[in-house]
Amino acid sequence: MFGIFGSIKTVLMAVLSAALPVLYLFGRKAGAQKEQQKTLERIAEKEKQRAEFYKTLERKNAEEKANTPNTRDELTDRLREHGL
């Protein structure tokens, strides 16, 4: 009777010990995929921040350009009104 349980335990240990490296490899693969996904998300966030920075910079430059005089007459009028 103890021989049957001992054999079953031995078989279960063998199956689990054979499955352990496979589970380890699946875990490493899943972990690598998660890390790659996090890296891609960080890169995407940096790209969004960079795009927002350039949009803000473009708006600021557009506002400054709108206020600058375009012709010689506008420049002289502005200087007469506001001075240097």
Secondary structure as the mmCIF struct_conf table of DSSP 4:
data_model
#
loop_
_struct_conf.conf_type_id
_struct_conf.id
_struct_conf.beg_label_comp_id
_struct_conf.beg_label_asym_id
_struct_conf.beg_label_seq_id
_struct_conf.end_label_comp_id
_struct_conf.end_label_asym_id
_struct_conf.end_label_seq_id
HELX_RH_AL_P HELX_RH_AL_P1 PHE A 2 ASN A 67
BEND BEND1 THR A 68 THR A 68
BEND BEND2 THR A 71 THR A 71
HELX_RH_AL_P HELX_RH_AL_P2 ARG A 72 HIS A 82
#
